Amino acid sequence: MQIKLKQIIINLIVIDMMRKSIFSLFALLLFFNLSLLAQSDIPQVTIKTLEGKPFSTSEITNDGKPVILSFWALWCKPCQKELDAFNENYADWQEETGVKIYAVSIDDSRSTARVMPMVNGKAWEFEVLLDPNSDLKRAMNVNMIPHTFLLDGEGKIVSQHTAYFEGAEFELYEKVKKIAGIE
């Protein structure tokens, strides 16, 4: 009877150690995957310009300077507020850091004809692209908008956020300045 009890206790200890090891391994893999995501490149897909011409995401570059890549849609009011805030500061940001902004509309093909008039009406100075089939959206795992990515001068994703609140653009700009070497 005592031998059986000892065996049960040993089995429980072994099971507990295995459970902890599996948890540790899972945590390590999760950390490793998140750090890879934080330093990954933009997936290579073809989307469209506002004029409907093909645009390869490999063209999202800025001569070694930071890039802001923001996903938005016509129906998303927080997206438009964020992009309006970017636009208000864009000239100063470009002058100080050389940052370039790309706004990617995820509106479907039925709505894309309304994107250009809205962009022109708001006088956004940055480049606006169209992703009517959600190819880039899917490839970058964008589930909620606004979803904004910050890329370093080598095109690596170094930061991302979803949602928008007033003043968030300045938090993002602090990261842009750090990447640009301006502190």
Disulfide bonds with the S-S distance in Angstrom:
Cys76-Cys79 2.20
